[in-house]
Amino acid sequence: MLLHMCWLLFVFPTVLQGQHREIGRIKSQLPHISDSVTYVDALNRLAALYQACQLDSCGRYASLARDMAIRIEYPSGKARALRNLGNYYALRPHRYLSYLFYNDALEESRKAGDSVNVSQVLMNIGIYHYFTGKLASANEYMAQSLKLTRELKEDSLHALGLGNFYAINYTDSSTKAAANRALDEAIVLAERYRDTRELLYIWLLQANVHNEEKRYEAAKAKVRQVIDTAMADGFDYYAMRGLLEMWEYKSYLHEPDSLVYLQDAVAHAVTGGYIGLLLPQVTQLYDYFQQHKDTLQAARYSRIALNIMQQQQDDMQQGEMDYIAYSLQDQTLDSLKMQSDQQQAALQKTRLAQRYWQYLAIFVVAIIVLLAVLTWFLIRSYRSSRLRSQRLARVKTEIAAANEVLKKNDDFKNKLISLIAHDFRTPLYNIIDITGFVNEDILTPEDAAGMVMEVEQTATATLTVFEEILSWMRTQLSGFVYRPHSFVLTDMLEMSARNVQHLLREKHIRLELHIPEGLMVQGDFEMLQFIHRNFLHNAIKFSPENGVITITAIRKNGYVEVFFRDQGPGVDPAVLPGLFTYDSENYARKRTGKGAGLALIICRDFIDKMNGEAGAVNNEDGGSTFFYKVPEINI
């Protein structure tokens, strides 16, 4: 339970009740605020209010407040904006970046004499040290914060610090008694000020006390109070935290509805922008639905997990760039001030030098020194130039290698897109055509029912292919990797044939398999199935009505050769030699199936990776035969 509570420690200074009314009021006033300091304070206020209900808005308003505070040189506004940015990145989560902003906020707060903000930042830094395993440092910062809030008589903020002290120390037997006393005092102060967000946090801590004492029903009742209040007031963060707590209690007690609370927690995290905190829980949901064969739910949580990882990568890049830009801006201002001071000192020195009669002698000495420095500088520059040239050569080599990797990954991406487009274009067009007939009400109920069944079969087959390709893609995220296994050829071909049954029925085509029993091949399953689907689609596409497609296989010189023979018009002899290469544009024009050219190029690439060969010939009695061969496995 402690993990859930400690995330609360990073954020949420006390705010007034009626948060959403307050947000609406401030936003309506923004266009009418003419004073820059007041405007920065309003932006910071909005950032703080949004922390518990919409994280993206919190980050946006904090960034605006920081930039404007820097422009108008408003130290206190800048310090509070930096603290809000620290809170934002703590919940993304990007803890180290939040720590950097907290450190800057502490420095700016002390410069501005903003003791309230100092106490809040000290509290946040203490929690960061707790998460990094530095308990002694965490308690030291927390003690400084509590001392300051006590001196300032900021009772509401003091209650938050006491709750944080409990959350950090209640598991340590040596500090547990002090932690419990701190929580009791925090409860009294929180009830006195009736701040909703602070009460929600304190209630979660009280639920933890009940849980520690094994009074599970009392713990659940307190968490239910948190959930209901948070949902009623629009606090998605606290609703998410409460739902997670309830899920853990119910899971521990083996109650049947525990999973519903976890799903609801993920939903609130997505709505409020806190989903980055729940990657382990999303992964757990994905694994659960995968095990229970619920592919739709599994796919949903798979997409959420991918979005989380992409968000974390984007946050890392954008957040670090944002911090660097802010740091450089401060350094530029310091540099300009330093240059001004140096210029003033130089002018003063010049005025003093003019009073002395030794001016000429000093000038001569200065020239000599300057020449010596210049000589030293030229020698140093020459050496530095050589070092830079060497470094540049190494960097160019590294960039060339990185570009090569990017080129391969881009080629992999393009092939994956073509692979998916090829396998899903035809069945999806078929589904669209069928549903178009149904929508136009030109079919009898019996025909419509038959077409609906066909749509279901087509969609099921397409989903199966999609699951196979998706599983294969997960193993290939870093580029094409060949992992050979042994497969029974007949099983693979029958599976591919089932996926095109609706196409065979449409043209009344008979498919004949002449495969030796038990014949096995060595290769990558999804690569082979892509080749089978492609060759079958091409054969069906160019076969006449009532035609016959024959698939045969033979063993020859340690290889298995597989032939797909159709009765179509055949391949133009002019394009046949380049059919599986990038010179096959003429083939794509004359055999009208769209996408076939690139698909055949991918087939050839897959066959090459499996140490095999692929090709096509025209039959003497009409039609064409596409074939490939891969190593045989004898059993």
C-alpha positions as CSV (number, residue, x, y, z in Angstrom):
1,M,0.0,0.0,0.0
2,L,2.9,2.4,0.7
3,L,3.8,2.7,-3.0
4,H,0.4,4.2,-3.7
5,M,0.5,6.7,-0.8
6,C,4.1,7.9,-1.5
7,W,3.1,9.1,-4.9
8,L,0.8,11.5,-3.1
9,L,3.7,12.9,-1.3
10,F,5.2,14.6,-4.3
11,V,2.3,16.9,-4.9
12,F,-0.8,18.8,-3.8
13,P,-0.2,21.8,-1.6
14,T,-3.4,22.8,0.2
15,V,-6.1,24.4,-1.9
16,L,-9.5,25.8,-1.2
17,Q,-12.7,23.8,-1.5
18,G,-14.7,24.0,-4.7
19,Q,-11.8,23.4,-6.9
20,H,-13.6,23.3,-10.3
21,R,-15.4,26.5,-9.5
22,E,-12.1,28.1,-8.6
23,I,-10.5,26.9,-11.9
24,G,-13.4,28.3,-13.9
25,R,-13.3,31.6,-12.0
26,I,-9.5,32.1,-12.5
27,K,-9.6,31.1,-16.2
28,S,-12.4,33.6,-16.8
29,Q,-10.3,36.4,-15.2
30,L,-7.1,35.7,-17.1
31,P,-7.9,37.8,-20.2
32,H,-8.7,40.8,-17.9
33,I,-5.6,40.7,-15.8
34,S,-3.2,43.6,-16.7
35,D,-0.6,43.2,-14.0
36,S,2.1,40.8,-15.0
37,V,2.8,39.6,-11.4
38,T,-0.9,38.9,-10.8
39,Y,-1.0,37.1,-14.1
40,V,1.9,34.8,-13.1
41,D,0.3,34.1,-9.7
42,A,-3.0,33.1,-11.5
43,L,-1.1,30.7,-13.8
44,N,0.7,29.1,-10.9
45,R,-2.6,28.8,-9.1
46,L,-4.2,27.0,-12.1
47,A,-1.2,24.6,-12.3
48,A,-1.6,23.7,-8.6
49,L,-5.4,23.2,-8.9
50,Y,-5.0,21.0,-12.0
51,Q,-2.5,18.6,-10.3
52,A,-5.2,16.4,-8.9
53,C,-7.6,16.3,-11.8
54,Q,-5.7,17.0,-15.2
55,L,-2.0,16.6,-15.2
56,D,-1.4,17.8,-18.8
57,S,-3.1,21.1,-17.9
58,C,-0.9,21.4,-14.8
59,G,2.3,21.1,-16.8
60,R,1.1,23.6,-19.5
61,Y,0.2,26.3,-17.0
62,A,3.3,25.8,-14.9
63,S,5.5,26.2,-18.1
64,L,3.7,29.4,-19.0
65,A,4.1,30.8,-15.5
66,R,7.8,30.0,-15.4
67,D,8.5,31.6,-18.8
68,M,6.6,34.8,-18.0
69,A,8.2,35.0,-14.5
70,I,11.6,34.9,-16.0
71,R,10.7,37.6,-18.5
72,I,9.4,40.0,-15.9
73,E,12.1,39.0,-13.3
74,Y,9.6,37.8,-10.7
75,P,11.6,35.5,-8.4
76,S,8.8,34.2,-6.2
77,G,6.5,33.4,-9.2
78,K,9.5,31.6,-10.9
79,A,10.1,29.6,-7.8
80,R,6.5,28.4,-7.5
81,A,6.4,27.6,-11.2
82,L,9.5,25.5,-10.9
83,R,7.9,23.6,-7.9
84,N,4.8,23.0,-10.0
85,L,6.9,21.6,-12.8
86,G,8.7,19.4,-10.4
87,N,5.3,18.0,-9.2
88,Y,4.2,17.5,-12.9
89,Y,7.3,15.5,-13.8
90,A,7.1,13.5,-10.6
91,L,3.7,12.2,-11.7
92,R,4.6,11.5,-15.4
93,P,6.8,9.9,-13.8
94,H,10.3,11.4,-14.5
95,R,11.6,11.6,-10.9
96,Y,15.2,12.8,-11.6
97,L,13.9,15.6,-13.8
98,S,11.4,16.6,-11.0
99,Y,14.4,16.6,-8.6
100,L,16.3,19.0,-10.8
101,F,13.3,21.4,-10.9
102,Y,12.8,21.1,-7.1
103,N,16.5,22.0,-6.5
104,D,16.1,25.1,-8.7
105,A,12.8,25.9,-7.0
106,L,14.5,25.7,-3.5
107,E,17.3,28.1,-4.6
108,E,14.9,30.6,-6.2
109,S,12.5,30.4,-3.2
110,R,15.3,31.2,-0.7
111,K,16.5,34.1,-2.9
112,A,12.9,35.5,-3.0
113,G,12.4,35.0,0.7
114,D,9.3,32.8,0.0
115,S,9.4,30.6,3.2
116,V,6.0,28.9,2.4
117,N,7.4,27.7,-0.9
118,V,10.7,26.7,0.7
119,S,8.8,24.4,3.1
120,Q,6.9,22.8,0.3
121,V,10.0,22.2,-1.8
122,L,11.9,20.8,1.2
123,M,9.0,18.3,1.6
124,N,9.1,17.3,-2.1
125,I,12.9,16.8,-2.0
126,G,12.6,14.7,1.1
127,I,10.2,12.4,-0.7
128,Y,12.6,12.1,-3.7
129,H,15.3,11.0,-1.3
130,Y,12.9,8.5,0.2
131,F,12.2,7.0,-3.2
132,T,16.0,6.7,-3.9
133,G,16.5,4.8,-0.7
134,K,18.1,7.6,1.3
135,L,15.8,7.4,4.4
136,A,18.1,9.5,6.6
137,S,18.3,12.4,4.1
138,A,14.5,12.1,3.5
139,N,13.8,12.6,7.2
140,E,16.3,15.4,7.4
141,Y,14.5,17.4,4.7
142,M,11.1,16.5,6.2
143,A,12.2,17.7,9.6
144,Q,13.4,21.1,8.1
145,S,10.0,21.4,6.3
146,L,8.0,20.6,9.5
147,K,10.0,23.1,11.5
148,L,9.4,25.8,9.0
149,T,5.6,25.2,8.7
150,R,5.4,25.2,12.5
151,E,7.2,28.5,12.8
152,L,5.1,30.0,10.0
153,K,1.9,28.7,11.7
154,E,0.9,27.2,8.3
155,D,-1.3,24.5,10.0
156,S,-2.8,23.1,6.8
157,L,0.6,22.7,5.2
158,H,1.9,21.3,8.5
159,A,-0.8,18.6,8.4
160,L,0.4,17.5,5.0
161,G,4.0,17.3,6.2
162,L,2.9,15.2,9.2
163,G,1.0,12.8,6.9
164,N,4.2,12.6,4.8
165,F,6.3,11.8,7.8
166,Y,3.9,9.0,8.7
167,A,4.0,7.5,5.2
168,I,7.8,7.5,5.2
169,N,8.3,6.1,8.7
170,Y,5.4,3.8,9.7
171,T,7.1,0.6,8.5
172,D,10.2,1.2,10.7
173,S,9.7,-0.2,14.2
174,S,12.0,2.4,15.7
175,T,9.9,5.3,14.3
176,K,6.5,3.8,14.1
177,A,5.2,5.3,17.4
178,A,6.3,8.8,16.3
179,A,4.8,8.2,12.9
180,N,1.4,7.3,14.5
181,R,1.5,10.4,16.7
182,A,2.2,12.5,13.6
183,L,-0.8,11.0,11.8
184,D,-3.1,11.7,14.8
185,E,-2.1,15.3,14.8
186,A,-2.5,15.5,11.0
187,I,-6.0,14.1,11.2
188,V,-7.0,16.8,13.7
189,L,-5.6,19.6,11.6
190,A,-7.1,18.2,8.4
191,E,-10.6,18.0,9.9
192,R,-10.2,21.6,11.2
193,Y,-9.5,23.1,7.8
194,R,-11.7,20.7,5.7
195,D,-9.6,20.9,2.6
196,T,-10.9,18.2,0.3
197,R,-7.6,17.1,-1.3
198,E,-5.9,17.0,2.1
199,L,-8.7,15.0,3.6
200,L,-8.6,12.5,0.8
201,Y,-4.9,12.0,1.4
202,I,-5.4,11.7,5.2
203,W,-8.2,9.2,4.7
204,L,-5.9,7.0,2.6
205,L,-3.4,7.1,5.4
206,Q,-6.1,6.2,7.9
207,A,-7.1,3.2,5.7
208,N,-3.5,2.1,5.8
209,V,-3.6,2.2,9.6
210,H,-6.8,0.0,9.6
211,N,-5.0,-2.4,7.1
212,E,-2.0,-2.6,9.4
213,E,-4.3,-3.6,12.3
214,K,-6.0,-6.2,10.0
215,R,-9.3,-4.3,10.2
216,Y,-10.0,-4.8,6.5
217,E,-13.6,-3.8,6.5
218,A,-12.8,-0.5,8.1
219,A,-10.0,0.0,5.7
220,K,-12.3,-0.7,2.7
221,A,-14.9,1.6,4.1
222,K,-12.4,4.5,4.4
223,V,-11.1,3.9,0.9
224,R,-14.7,3.8,-0.4
225,Q,-15.2,7.2,1.2
226,V,-12.1,8.4,-0.7
227,I,-13.3,7.0,-4.1
228,D,-16.8,8.4,-3.8
229,T,-15.6,11.9,-2.7
230,A,-12.9,12.0,-5.4
231,M,-15.3,11.0,-8.1
232,A,-17.9,13.5,-7.0
233,D,-15.4,16.4,-7.0
234,G,-13.6,15.3,-10.2
235,F,-10.2,14.4,-8.5
236,D,-9.1,11.7,-11.0
237,Y,-5.8,11.3,-9.2
238,Y,-7.3,10.4,-5.9
239,A,-10.0,8.3,-7.5
240,M,-7.3,6.3,-9.2
241,R,-5.3,5.9,-5.9
242,G,-8.4,4.9,-4.0
243,L,-9.4,2.3,-6.7
244,L,-5.9,0.8,-6.6
245,E,-6.1,0.5,-2.8
246,M,-9.5,-1.2,-3.0
247,W,-8.1,-3.5,-5.7
248,E,-5.2,-4.5,-3.4
249,Y,-7.5,-5.1,-0.4
250,K,-9.9,-7.2,-2.4
251,S,-7.1,-9.1,-4.1
252,Y,-5.6,-9.9,-0.8
253,L,-9.0,-11.1,0.5
254,H,-9.7,-13.1,-2.7
255,E,-12.9,-11.2,-3.4
256,P,-14.3,-11.8,-6.9
257,D,-14.8,-8.2,-8.0
258,S,-11.2,-7.0,-7.5
259,L,-10.4,-6.8,-11.2
260,V,-13.1,-4.2,-11.8
261,Y,-11.4,-1.8,-9.4
262,L,-8.1,-2.2,-11.2
263,Q,-9.8,-1.5,-14.6
264,D,-11.5,1.6,-13.2
265,A,-8.2,2.8,-11.8
266,V,-6.6,2.6,-15.2
267,A,-9.6,4.4,-16.7
268,H,-9.2,7.3,-14.3
269,A,-5.5,7.4,-14.9
270,V,-6.0,7.7,-18.6
271,T,-8.6,10.5,-18.2
272,G,-6.4,12.5,-15.8
273,G,-3.1,11.9,-17.6
274,Y,-1.6,9.9,-14.8
275,I,-1.3,6.6,-16.8
276,G,2.5,6.7,-16.7
277,L,2.3,5.6,-13.0
278,L,0.4,2.4,-13.8
279,L,2.5,0.6,-16.4
280,P,2.9,-2.5,-14.1
281,Q,-0.8,-2.6,-13.5
282,V,-1.6,-2.2,-17.2
283,T,0.8,-5.0,-18.0
284,Q,-0.9,-7.2,-15.4
285,L,-4.3,-6.6,-17.0
286,Y,-2.9,-7.4,-20.4
287,D,-1.4,-10.7,-19.1
288,Y,-4.7,-11.6,-17.4
289,F,-6.8,-11.1,-20.5
290,Q,-4.2,-12.9,-22.7
291,Q,-4.4,-15.9,-20.4
292,H,-8.3,-15.8,-20.5
293,K,-8.3,-15.5,-24.4
294,D,-10.1,-12.2,-24.3
295,T,-8.2,-10.7,-27.3
296,L,-10.2,-7.5,-27.5
297,Q,-9.4,-6.5,-23.9
298,A,-5.8,-7.7,-24.2
299,A,-5.4,-5.6,-27.4
300,R,-6.8,-2.6,-25.5
301,Y,-4.4,-2.8,-22.7
302,S,-1.5,-3.6,-25.1
303,R,-2.3,-0.3,-26.8
304,I,-2.4,1.6,-23.4
305,A,1.0,0.0,-22.5
306,L,2.5,1.1,-25.8
307,N,1.2,4.6,-25.3
308,I,2.7,4.7,-21.8
309,M,6.1,3.7,-23.1
310,Q,5.9,6.2,-25.9
311,Q,4.8,8.9,-23.4
312,Q,7.7,8.2,-21.1
313,Q,10.1,8.4,-24.0
314,D,8.6,11.7,-25.2
315,D,8.6,13.1,-21.7
316,M,12.3,12.1,-21.2
317,Q,13.3,13.9,-24.5
318,Q,11.0,16.9,-24.2
319,G,11.4,17.4,-20.5
320,E,15.2,17.3,-20.6
321,M,15.2,19.7,-23.6
322,D,12.9,22.0,-21.6
323,Y,15.2,21.9,-18.6
324,I,18.3,22.5,-20.6
325,A,16.7,25.4,-22.4
326,Y,15.7,26.9,-19.0
327,S,19.2,26.4,-17.6
328,L,20.8,27.9,-20.6
329,Q,18.5,30.9,-20.4
330,D,19.7,31.5,-16.8
331,Q,23.3,31.0,-17.8
332,T,22.9,33.6,-20.6
333,L,21.5,36.2,-18.1
334,D,24.4,35.5,-15.7
335,S,26.9,35.8,-18.5
336,L,25.5,39.2,-19.6
337,K,25.7,40.4,-16.0
338,M,29.3,39.2,-15.7
339,Q,30.2,40.9,-18.9
340,S,28.7,44.2,-17.7
341,D,30.7,43.9,-14.5
342,Q,33.9,43.2,-16.3
343,Q,33.3,46.2,-18.6
344,Q,32.8,48.5,-15.7
345,A,36.0,47.2,-14.0
346,A,37.9,47.7,-17.2
347,L,36.7,51.3,-17.5
348,Q,37.7,52.0,-14.0
349,K,41.1,50.4,-14.5
350,T,41.6,52.6,-17.6
351,R,40.8,55.8,-15.7
352,L,43.2,54.9,-13.0
353,A,46.0,54.0,-15.4
354,Q,45.7,57.3,-17.1
355,R,46.8,59.0,-13.8
356,Y,50.2,57.4,-13.7
357,W,53.2,58.6,-15.7
358,Q,54.3,55.0,-16.1
359,Y,51.6,54.5,-18.7
360,L,54.0,54.0,-21.6
361,A,56.0,51.4,-19.7
362,I,52.9,49.5,-18.6
363,F,51.7,49.6,-22.2
364,V,55.0,48.1,-23.5
365,V,54.8,45.4,-20.8
366,A,51.2,44.7,-21.8
367,I,52.2,44.3,-25.4
368,I,54.9,41.8,-24.5
369,V,52.4,39.8,-22.3
370,L,49.8,39.9,-25.0
371,L,52.3,38.5,-27.5
372,A,53.2,35.8,-25.1
373,V,49.6,35.0,-24.5
374,L,48.9,35.0,-28.3
375,T,51.8,32.7,-28.9
376,W,50.6,30.3,-26.2
377,F,47.0,30.6,-27.5
378,L,48.1,29.8,-31.1
379,I,50.0,26.7,-29.9
380,R,47.1,25.6,-27.7
381,S,44.6,26.3,-30.6
382,Y,46.7,24.1,-32.9
383,R,46.7,21.3,-30.5
384,S,43.0,21.7,-29.8
385,S,42.3,21.7,-33.5
386,R,44.1,18.4,-33.9
387,L,42.1,16.9,-31.0
388,R,38.8,18.3,-32.4
389,S,39.6,16.8,-35.8
390,Q,40.2,13.4,-34.3
391,R,37.0,13.7,-32.3
392,L,35.1,14.8,-35.4
393,A,36.3,11.8,-37.3
394,R,35.2,9.5,-34.5
395,V,31.8,11.3,-34.3
396,K,31.4,11.0,-38.1
397,T,32.1,7.2,-37.9
398,E,29.5,6.8,-35.1
399,I,27.0,8.9,-37.0
400,A,27.5,6.8,-40.1
401,A,26.9,3.6,-38.0
402,A,23.8,5.1,-36.4
403,N,22.5,6.2,-39.8
404,E,23.0,2.6,-41.1
405,V,21.0,1.3,-38.1
406,L,18.2,3.9,-38.7
407,K,18.1,3.0,-42.4
408,K,17.7,-0.7,-41.5
409,N,15.0,0.1,-39.0
410,D,13.2,2.4,-41.5
411,D,13.4,-0.4,-44.1
412,F,12.0,-2.8,-41.5
413,K,9.1,-0.3,-40.7
414,N,8.3,0.0,-44.4
415,K,8.2,-3.7,-44.9
416,L,6.0,-4.2,-41.9
417,I,3.5,-1.6,-43.2
418,S,3.5,-3.3,-46.6
419,L,3.1,-6.7,-45.0
420,I,0.1,-5.6,-42.9
421,A,-1.5,-3.7,-45.8
422,H,-1.1,-6.7,-48.1
423,D,-2.7,-9.2,-45.7
424,F,-5.6,-6.9,-44.6
425,R,-6.6,-4.9,-47.7
426,T,-8.4,-7.7,-49.5
427,P,-10.4,-9.1,-46.5
428,L,-11.3,-5.6,-45.4
429,Y,-12.5,-4.6,-48.9
430,N,-14.6,-7.8,-49.0
431,I,-16.2,-6.9,-45.6
432,I,-17.0,-3.3,-46.8
433,D,-18.6,-4.6,-50.1
434,I,-20.7,-7.2,-48.2
435,T,-21.9,-4.7,-45.6
436,G,-22.7,-2.2,-48.4
437,F,-25.1,-4.7,-49.9
438,V,-26.7,-5.3,-46.5
439,N,-27.1,-1.5,-45.9
440,E,-28.7,-1.0,-49.3
441,D,-31.6,-3.4,-48.4
442,I,-31.3,-5.1,-51.8
443,L,-30.8,-8.6,-50.3
444,T,-33.3,-11.1,-49.0
445,P,-33.0,-12.0,-45.3
446,E,-31.5,-15.4,-46.3
447,D,-28.9,-13.7,-48.5
448,A,-28.1,-11.1,-45.9
449,A,-27.8,-13.8,-43.2
450,G,-25.3,-15.6,-45.4
451,M,-23.3,-12.5,-46.1
452,V,-23.2,-11.7,-42.4
453,M,-21.9,-15.2,-41.7
454,E,-19.3,-14.6,-44.4
455,V,-18.3,-11.2,-42.8
456,E,-17.9,-13.0,-39.5
457,Q,-15.7,-15.7,-41.0
458,T,-13.7,-13.1,-42.9
459,A,-13.2,-11.0,-39.8
460,T,-12.3,-14.0,-37.7
461,A,-9.7,-15.1,-40.2
462,T,-8.3,-11.6,-40.5
463,L,-8.1,-11.3,-36.7
464,T,-6.2,-14.6,-36.5
465,V,-3.7,-13.4,-39.1
466,F,-3.4,-10.1,-37.2
467,E,-2.7,-11.8,-33.9
468,E,0.0,-14.0,-35.7
469,I,1.6,-11.0,-37.3
470,L,1.5,-8.9,-34.0
471,S,3.1,-11.7,-32.0
472,W,5.8,-12.0,-34.7
473,M,6.3,-8.2,-34.8
474,R,6.9,-8.1,-31.0
475,T,9.9,-10.4,-31.5
476,Q,11.2,-8.2,-34.4
477,L,11.1,-4.7,-32.8
478,S,14.8,-4.1,-33.3
479,G,14.7,-5.2,-37.0
480,F,14.4,-8.4,-39.0
481,V,15.8,-11.4,-37.0
482,Y,15.7,-14.9,-38.3
483,R,14.8,-17.5,-35.7
484,P,14.4,-20.8,-37.5
485,H,12.1,-23.6,-36.1
486,S,10.7,-26.8,-37.5
487,F,7.1,-26.9,-38.8
488,V,4.8,-29.5,-40.5
489,L,4.2,-28.1,-44.0
490,T,0.7,-29.5,-44.4
491,D,-0.5,-27.8,-41.2
492,M,0.8,-24.5,-42.3
493,L,-0.8,-24.7,-45.8
494,E,-4.1,-25.8,-44.4
495,M,-4.1,-22.9,-42.0
496,S,-3.4,-20.4,-44.9
497,A,-6.1,-22.1,-47.0
498,R,-8.7,-21.6,-44.3
499,N,-8.0,-17.8,-44.3
500,V,-8.9,-17.6,-48.0
501,Q,-11.9,-19.9,-48.1
502,H,-14.3,-17.0,-48.8
503,L,-12.2,-16.0,-51.9
504,L,-12.1,-19.6,-53.2
505,R,-15.9,-19.8,-52.8
506,E,-16.5,-16.6,-54.6
507,K,-14.8,-17.8,-57.8
508,H,-15.7,-21.5,-57.3
509,I,-12.0,-22.4,-57.3
510,R,-10.9,-25.9,-56.1
511,L,-7.7,-26.0,-54.1
512,E,-5.7,-29.3,-54.2
513,L,-2.8,-30.1,-51.8
514,H,-0.3,-32.8,-52.8
515,I,2.1,-32.8,-49.9
516,P,4.0,-35.9,-48.6
517,E,2.7,-36.9,-45.1
518,G,4.9,-35.6,-42.3
519,L,7.0,-33.3,-44.5
520,M,8.7,-30.7,-42.4
521,V,10.5,-27.5,-43.2
522,Q,12.8,-25.2,-41.3
523,G,12.1,-21.5,-41.1
524,D,10.4,-18.6,-39.5
525,F,6.6,-19.4,-39.0
526,E,5.3,-15.9,-39.8
527,M,7.7,-15.4,-42.7
528,L,6.6,-18.7,-44.3
529,Q,2.9,-17.9,-43.7
530,F,3.2,-14.5,-45.3
531,I,4.7,-16.2,-48.4
532,H,1.9,-18.8,-48.4
533,R,-0.8,-16.2,-48.1
534,N,0.8,-14.1,-50.8
535,F,1.2,-16.9,-53.3
536,L,-2.4,-18.1,-52.6
537,H,-3.8,-14.6,-53.0
538,N,-2.0,-14.2,-56.3
539,A,-3.1,-17.6,-57.6
540,I,-6.8,-16.9,-56.6
541,K,-6.7,-13.4,-58.0
542,F,-5.5,-14.5,-61.5
543,S,-7.4,-17.8,-61.7
544,P,-10.5,-18.0,-63.8
545,E,-14.0,-19.1,-62.5
546,N,-14.2,-22.8,-61.6
547,G,-10.4,-23.0,-61.9
548,V,-8.1,-25.3,-60.0
549,I,-5.1,-24.3,-57.8
550,T,-2.6,-27.0,-57.1
551,I,0.0,-26.9,-54.3
552,T,2.7,-29.6,-54.4
553,A,5.9,-30.3,-52.5
554,I,8.9,-32.5,-53.1
555,R,12.1,-33.3,-51.4
556,K,15.3,-32.6,-53.4
557,N,18.9,-32.4,-52.3
558,G,18.2,-31.6,-48.6
559,Y,15.5,-28.9,-49.5
560,V,11.7,-28.9,-49.6
561,E,10.4,-27.3,-52.8
562,V,6.8,-26.0,-52.8
563,F,4.9,-25.1,-56.0
564,F,1.7,-23.0,-56.3
565,R,0.2,-23.7,-59.8
566,D,-2.7,-21.7,-61.2
567,Q,-4.6,-21.7,-64.5
568,G,-4.6,-17.9,-65.0
569,P,-3.1,-15.9,-67.9
570,G,0.5,-16.3,-66.8
571,V,3.1,-13.7,-66.3
572,D,4.4,-11.4,-69.0
573,P,7.7,-12.9,-70.1
574,A,9.2,-9.3,-70.2
575,V,8.8,-8.8,-66.5
576,L,9.2,-12.4,-65.3
577,P,13.0,-12.2,-64.7
578,G,12.6,-9.2,-62.4
579,L,9.4,-10.3,-60.7
580,F,11.0,-10.6,-57.2
581,T,13.2,-7.5,-57.4
582,Y,12.6,-3.7,-57.5
583,D,12.5,-3.8,-61.3
584,S,9.0,-5.3,-61.4
585,E,7.0,-2.2,-62.1
586,N,5.9,-3.6,-65.5
587,Y,4.5,-6.6,-63.8
588,A,2.5,-4.5,-61.3
589,R,1.0,-2.7,-64.3
590,K,0.1,-5.8,-66.4
591,R,-1.1,-8.1,-63.6
592,T,-3.6,-5.7,-62.2
593,G,-3.4,-6.8,-58.5
594,K,-2.3,-3.8,-56.4
595,G,0.5,-4.2,-54.0
596,A,1.7,-7.5,-55.4
597,G,5.1,-6.1,-56.6
598,L,6.3,-5.1,-53.1
599,A,4.8,-8.1,-51.5
600,L,6.8,-10.4,-53.8
601,I,10.0,-8.4,-53.0
602,I,9.3,-9.0,-49.3
603,C,8.7,-12.7,-50.0
604,R,12.1,-12.9,-51.7
605,D,13.7,-11.1,-48.8
606,F,12.2,-13.6,-46.3
607,I,13.3,-16.5,-48.4
608,D,16.8,-15.2,-48.5
609,K,16.9,-14.9,-44.7
610,M,15.8,-18.5,-44.5
611,N,18.6,-19.7,-46.8
612,G,16.2,-20.6,-49.6
613,E,15.2,-19.5,-53.0
614,A,12.0,-18.3,-54.7
615,G,10.9,-17.8,-58.3
616,A,8.1,-18.1,-60.8
617,V,7.6,-19.7,-64.3
618,N,4.9,-19.8,-66.9
619,N,3.3,-23.2,-67.5
620,E,3.4,-24.7,-71.0
621,D,-0.3,-25.5,-70.8
622,G,-1.3,-22.0,-69.5
623,G,-1.1,-20.3,-66.1
624,S,1.9,-19.8,-63.9
625,T,3.7,-21.5,-61.1
626,F,5.2,-19.7,-58.1
627,F,7.7,-21.7,-56.0
628,Y,10.1,-21.5,-53.2
629,K,12.5,-23.9,-51.5
630,V,13.8,-24.0,-47.9
631,P,15.9,-26.5,-45.9
632,E,14.2,-29.8,-45.0
633,I,14.0,-31.2,-41.5
634,N,14.1,-35.0,-41.3
635,I,12.4,-36.7,-38.3
